[in-house]
Amino acid sequence: MLFISYWELNPDLDPTAIAEIAQMLMSKKLYPVEGVKEIAFYVSTSDYWGISIMETDSEEAMTRSTNLWRIAKPGILKFVKTTPAMEVAKILPVLMKLKKEVQG
């Protein structure tokens, strides 16, 4: 299943602290999360927000991926929004069919 996430890092955190958390999670083999294939992972160059696109094996893997950083360092993220995703070419026919069903 494909997911997209929008997230905002806490701009008050020292970038060194963020790097240390990443190193700790990698040394414990908690990141990258088993069962999650990271397709894209980008952060803005100015104000610490970013997007992630991930493919997962299970709901549990996505739950682990979404919450790992928050549990490792409370306050690291100001905001996270994650949702299942589809390619536009695949979702449009579903939405058009749904509209026909609803409107009769």
Backbone as numpy.savetxt, mean C-alpha at the origin, in Angstrom:
# Nx Ny Nz CAx CAy CAz Cx Cy Cz
-4.56 -10.91 -6.05 -5.41 -9.75 -6.05 -4.51 -8.51 -6.05
-4.93 -7.50 -6.80 -4.16 -6.27 -6.93 -4.70 -5.21 -5.98
-3.78 -4.48 -5.33 -4.16 -3.39 -4.42 -3.36 -2.15 -4.74
-3.96 -0.99 -4.51 -3.23 0.27 -4.56 -3.32 0.94 -3.19
-2.26 1.60 -2.82 -2.22 2.33 -1.55 -1.71 3.74 -1.78
-2.33 4.68 -1.10 -1.85 6.05 -1.01 -1.46 6.24 0.45
-0.29 6.81 0.71 0.15 6.97 2.10 0.93 8.27 2.24
0.93 8.76 3.48 1.68 9.96 3.82 2.56 9.66 5.02
3.87 9.84 4.83 4.79 9.71 5.96 4.69 10.95 6.84
5.01 10.78 8.09 5.06 11.90 9.02 6.27 12.75 8.66
6.06 14.00 8.20 7.20 14.82 7.77 8.10 15.26 8.92
7.64 15.08 10.16 8.45 15.46 11.31 9.48 14.41 11.70
9.37 13.20 11.11 10.33 12.15 11.44 11.64 12.37 10.70
12.71 12.09 11.37 14.05 12.16 10.79 14.18 11.05 9.73
14.62 11.37 8.52 14.78 10.32 7.50 15.69 9.18 7.96
16.64 9.47 8.83 17.51 8.42 9.36 16.69 7.40 10.15
15.71 7.87 10.91 14.86 6.96 11.69 14.06 6.05 10.77
13.58 6.59 9.66 12.83 5.79 8.70 13.74 4.71 8.11
14.96 5.08 7.75 15.92 4.11 7.21 16.25 3.03 8.23
16.38 3.40 9.49 16.67 2.42 10.55 15.53 1.43 10.71
14.30 1.91 10.62 13.13 1.02 10.71 13.16 0.04 9.54
13.43 0.55 8.34 13.49 -0.32 7.16 14.56 -1.39 7.34
15.73 -1.01 7.82 16.81 -1.97 8.04 16.41 -3.03 9.07
15.75 -2.59 10.14 15.32 -3.53 11.17 14.31 -4.53 10.60
13.33 -4.04 9.84 12.31 -4.93 9.27 12.93 -5.91 8.27
13.88 -5.44 7.48 14.55 -6.32 6.52 15.44 -7.35 7.23
16.13 -6.93 8.29 17.00 -7.86 9.01 16.19 -8.96 9.68
14.97 -8.66 10.08 14.08 -9.66 10.67 13.29 -10.43 9.62
13.53 -10.11 8.34 12.86 -10.74 7.20 11.34 -10.54 7.26
10.93 -9.39 7.80 9.52 -9.03 7.83 9.13 -8.21 6.60
10.14 -7.59 5.98 9.91 -6.79 4.78 10.97 -7.16 3.75
10.60 -7.42 2.51 9.24 -7.38 1.99 8.37 -8.48 2.59
7.09 -8.23 2.65 6.13 -9.15 3.28 5.94 -10.37 2.39
6.03 -11.54 3.00 5.81 -12.79 2.27 4.40 -12.79 1.70
4.28 -13.18 0.45 2.96 -13.24 -0.19 2.54 -11.93 -0.84
3.42 -10.92 -0.80 3.12 -9.63 -1.42 4.20 -9.34 -2.46
3.76 -9.12 -3.68 4.68 -8.73 -4.76 4.51 -7.23 -4.96
5.56 -6.50 -4.72 5.53 -5.05 -4.88 5.76 -4.72 -6.35
4.75 -4.15 -6.99 4.83 -3.80 -8.40 5.39 -2.40 -8.57
4.98 -1.50 -7.69 5.48 -0.11 -7.73 5.50 0.44 -6.31
6.48 1.31 -6.04 6.62 1.91 -4.72 7.32 3.25 -4.93
6.53 4.32 -4.90 7.07 5.66 -5.18 6.74 6.61 -4.05
7.66 7.54 -3.81 7.44 8.60 -2.83 7.68 9.94 -3.53
6.89 10.95 -3.15 7.06 12.27 -3.74 8.43 12.83 -3.36
8.94 13.71 -4.17 10.27 14.26 -3.92 10.24 15.45 -2.97
9.06 15.90 -2.59 9.00 17.10 -1.77 8.33 16.93 -0.42
7.22 16.23 -0.36 6.48 16.28 0.91 6.04 14.92 1.45
6.81 13.88 1.20 6.69 12.59 1.88 5.36 11.85 1.72
4.69 11.97 0.59 3.55 11.10 0.33 3.94 10.15 -0.79
3.23 9.03 -0.88 3.60 8.08 -1.91 2.48 7.14 -2.28
2.77 6.29 -3.25 1.84 5.26 -3.69 2.56 3.92 -3.76
1.78 2.88 -3.57 2.28 1.52 -3.72 1.26 0.74 -4.52
1.74 -0.13 -5.38 0.88 -1.07 -6.10 1.41 -2.44 -5.78
0.53 -3.29 -5.24 0.95 -4.60 -4.77 0.00 -5.69 -5.26
0.55 -6.86 -5.49 -0.24 -8.04 -5.79 -0.06 -8.99 -4.61
-1.17 -9.52 -4.09 -1.08 -10.35 -2.90 -1.68 -11.74 -3.10
-1.22 -12.66 -2.25 -1.75 -14.02 -2.24 -3.03 -14.12 -1.42
-3.15 -13.26 -0.40 -4.25 -13.42 0.55 -4.56 -12.11 1.27
-5.69 -12.10 1.93 -6.05 -10.94 2.75 -5.07 -10.76 3.89
-4.59 -11.89 4.45 -3.64 -11.81 5.56 -2.34 -11.12 5.12
-1.86 -11.48 3.94 -0.62 -10.86 3.44 -0.82 -9.36 3.27
-1.96 -8.94 2.75 -2.21 -7.51 2.57 -2.33 -6.81 3.91
-2.96 -7.45 4.88 -3.08 -6.88 6.22 -1.70 -6.68 6.83
-0.84 -7.67 6.68 0.53 -7.56 7.20 1.27 -6.41 6.51
1.14 -6.34 5.21 1.84 -5.31 4.45 1.35 -3.91 4.82
0.06 -3.74 4.95 -0.52 -2.43 5.25 -0.16 -1.95 6.66
-0.02 -2.86 7.60 0.16 -2.46 9.00 1.58 -2.62 9.54
2.46 -3.24 8.79 3.82 -3.51 9.27 4.54 -2.26 9.75
4.56 -1.22 8.94 5.31 -0.01 9.28 4.68 0.73 10.44
3.36 0.74 10.51 2.68 1.43 11.63 2.98 0.76 12.96
3.04 -0.56 12.95 3.33 -1.29 14.19 4.80 -1.14 14.57
5.68 -1.16 13.57 7.12 -1.03 13.84 7.47 0.34 14.40
6.78 1.38 13.94 7.07 2.74 14.40 5.77 3.54 14.42
5.04 3.49 15.55 3.82 4.29 15.64 4.11 5.75 15.30
3.24 6.32 14.48 3.41 7.71 14.08 4.20 7.90 12.80
4.74 6.81 12.22 5.51 6.94 10.99 4.62 7.40 9.83
3.37 6.97 9.85 2.43 7.32 8.80 1.34 8.24 9.33
1.08 9.30 8.60 -0.02 10.19 8.96 -1.33 9.66 8.39
-1.25 8.99 7.24 -2.47 8.56 6.54 -2.13 7.40 5.62
-3.04 6.42 5.56 -2.92 5.31 4.62 -4.32 4.99 4.10
-4.40 4.81 2.80 -5.66 4.40 2.17 -5.32 3.29 1.19
-5.89 2.10 1.39 -5.60 0.94 0.56 -6.91 0.35 0.05
-6.91 -0.06 -1.21 -8.11 -0.61 -1.81 -7.75 -1.63 -2.89
-8.64 -2.61 -3.12 -8.43 -3.46 -4.29 -8.48 -2.61 -5.55
-7.79 -3.06 -6.59 -7.74 -2.27 -7.82 -7.90 -3.17 -9.04
-8.36 -2.54 -10.13 -8.49 -3.22 -11.42 -7.98 -2.29 -12.51
-7.56 -2.87 -13.61 -7.21 -2.07 -14.78 -8.47 -1.39 -15.30
-8.34 -0.18 -15.80 -9.49 0.58 -16.29 -10.23 -0.22 -17.36
-9.51 -0.84 -18.27 -10.14 -1.60 -19.36 -10.98 -2.76 -18.84
-10.66 -3.26 -17.64 -11.42 -4.37 -17.06 -12.59 -3.89 -16.21
-12.44 -2.75 -15.56 -13.50 -2.29 -14.65 -14.65 -1.62 -15.40
-14.37 -0.95 -16.51 -15.43 -0.25 -17.23 -16.57 -1.17 -17.67
-16.30 -2.35 -18.25 -17.42 -3.24 -18.60 -18.25 -3.67 -17.38
-17.58 -3.89 -16.26 -18.30 -4.28 -15.03 -19.23 -3.14 -14.60
-18.72 -1.91 -14.63 -19.54 -0.77 -14.22 -20.69 -0.52 -15.19
-20.44 -0.68 -16.48 -21.51 -0.49 -17.47 -22.60 -1.54 -17.30
-22.22 -2.80 -17.06 -23.20 -3.86 -16.82 -24.00 -3.58 -15.55
-23.32 -3.14 -14.50 -23.99 -2.82 -13.24 -25.01 -1.70 -13.44
-24.64 -0.69 -14.19 -25.56 0.42 -14.46 -26.82 -0.08 -15.15
-26.67 -0.97 -16.14 -27.83 -1.53 -16.85 -28.71 -2.32 -15.90
-28.08 -3.09 -15.00 -28.85 -3.90 -14.03 -29.63 -3.02 -13.07
-29.03 -1.94 -12.62 -29.68 -1.05 -11.66 -30.79 -0.24 -12.31
-30.51 0.25 -13.49 -31.48 1.14 -14.14 -32.51 0.39 -14.98
-32.32 -0.92 -15.10 -33.31 -1.75 -15.79 -33.17 -1.65 -17.24
